[in-house]
């Protein structure tokens, strides 16, 4: 097995969305992006293990790349100092290595249902393997929007070349009441019929609102209603059969995108 594949046996790590929270523009001395693992998009979400994060960098719209590092630990929190990033608006990008996990059939089924992976459910049922354990390789890809001057939220439209990413397609600033068109690309191609779960919360300490579910069309597109100010997170997962991989039947790639309005 490739050395970058970490062997994991517990479901909670897999079941959590990895995401980042951009600095609050009202806190002028705060130059950190904080990183979190959690489905709830709340202040209770845990910090990720810093050793499982790599290729952390800022990528501007014109392609400038600034390498960054994460500091801290799971007890005190994990953050990325973005004070050195001058070319904004831009993305802060975080990746994880490919990781193997095996889940009991019931847990794997519940995970597939929660993430709207209906095609995977159909294929498992058609092959008579719906009661088999889920053996999977997964990796996660995170984009966090850093605003430009004056705190204006403009989301760069250029893809950054991740195995999966959510690409905003909006010209101009993003404000409350805007409809945000996005395109999901996996392997450089439009990812059709993927569930996108959109979460909102009012502030760092606020409880999340009820999630809103979208699905991409045949072009990989969805139109997301940004109906209020606050923190927003969009995440999606693409899973494909990979019988060629040692020990694994499936490979999934996770994408998250976070921003402030």
Secondary structure in CASP SS format (residue, H / E / C, confidence):
PFRMAT SS
TARGET T0000
AUTHOR 0000-0000-0000
METHOD secondary structure of the structure
MODEL  1
X C 1.00
X C 1.00
X C 1.00
X C 1.00
X C 1.00
X E 1.00
X E 1.00
X E 1.00
X C 1.00
X C 1.00
X H 1.00
X H 1.00
X H 1.00
X H 1.00
X C 1.00
X C 1.00
X C 1.00
X E 1.00
X E 1.00
X E 1.00
X E 1.00
X C 1.00
X C 1.00
X C 1.00
X C 1.00
X C 1.00
X C 1.00
X C 1.00
X C 1.00
X C 1.00
X C 1.00
X E 1.00
X E 1.00
X E 1.00
X E 1.00
X E 1.00
X E 1.00
X C 1.00
X C 1.00
X C 1.00
X C 1.00
X C 1.00
X C 1.00
X C 1.00
X C 1.00
X E 1.00
X C 1.00
X C 1.00
X C 1.00
X H 1.00
X H 1.00
X H 1.00
X C 1.00
X E 1.00
X E 1.00
X E 1.00
X E 1.00
X E 1.00
X E 1.00
X E 1.00
X C 1.00
X C 1.00
X C 1.00
X C 1.00
X E 1.00
X E 1.00
X E 1.00
X C 1.00
X C 1.00
X E 1.00
X E 1.00
X E 1.00
X E 1.00
X C 1.00
X C 1.00
X C 1.00
X E 1.00
X E 1.00
X E 1.00
X E 1.00
X E 1.00
X C 1.00
X C 1.00
X C 1.00
X C 1.00
X C 1.00
X C 1.00
X C 1.00
X C 1.00
X E 1.00
X E 1.00
X E 1.00
X E 1.00
X E 1.00
X E 1.00
X C 1.00
X C 1.00
X C 1.00
X E 1.00
X E 1.00
X E 1.00
X E 1.00
X E 1.00
X C 1.00
X H 1.00
X H 1.00
X H 1.00
X H 1.00
X H 1.00
X H 1.00
X H 1.00
X H 1.00
X H 1.00
X H 1.00
X C 1.00
X C 1.00
X C 1.00
X H 1.00
X H 1.00
X H 1.00
X H 1.00
X H 1.00
X H 1.00
X H 1.00
X H 1.00
X H 1.00
X C 1.00
X C 1.00
X C 1.00
X C 1.00
X C 1.00
X C 1.00
X C 1.00
X E 1.00
X E 1.00
X E 1.00
X E 1.00
X E 1.00
X E 1.00
X E 1.00
X E 1.00
X E 1.00
X E 1.00
X E 1.00
X E 1.00
X E 1.00
X C 1.00
X C 1.00
X H 1.00
X H 1.00
X H 1.00
X C 1.00
X C 1.00
X C 1.00
X C 1.00
X C 1.00
X C 1.00
X C 1.00
X C 1.00
X C 1.00
X C 1.00
X C 1.00
X C 1.00
X E 1.00
X E 1.00
X E 1.00
X E 1.00
X E 1.00
X C 1.00
X C 1.00
X C 1.00
X C 1.00
X C 1.00
X C 1.00
X C 1.00
X C 1.00
X C 1.00
X E 1.00
X E 1.00
X E 1.00
X E 1.00
X E 1.00
X E 1.00
X E 1.00
X E 1.00
X E 1.00
X C 1.00
X C 1.00
X E 1.00
X E 1.00
X C 1.00
X C 1.00
X C 1.00
X C 1.00
X E 1.00
X E 1.00
X E 1.00
X E 1.00
X E 1.00
X E 1.00
X E 1.00
X C 1.00
X C 1.00
X C 1.00
X C 1.00
X C 1.00
X C 1.00
X E 1.00
X C 1.00
X C 1.00
X C 1.00
X E 1.00
X E 1.00
X E 1.00
X E 1.00
X C 1.00
X C 1.00
X C 1.00
X C 1.00
X C 1.00
X E 1.00
X E 1.00
X E 1.00
X E 1.00
X E 1.00
X E 1.00
X C 1.00
X C 1.00
X C 1.00
X C 1.00
X E 1.00
X E 1.00
X E 1.00
X E 1.00
X E 1.00
X E 1.00
X E 1.00
X E 1.00
X E 1.00
X E 1.00
X E 1.00
X C 1.00
X C 1.00
X C 1.00
X C 1.00
X C 1.00
X C 1.00
X C 1.00
X C 1.00
X E 1.00
X E 1.00
X E 1.00
X E 1.00
X E 1.00
X E 1.00
X E 1.00
X E 1.00
X E 1.00
X E 1.00
X E 1.00
X C 1.00
END
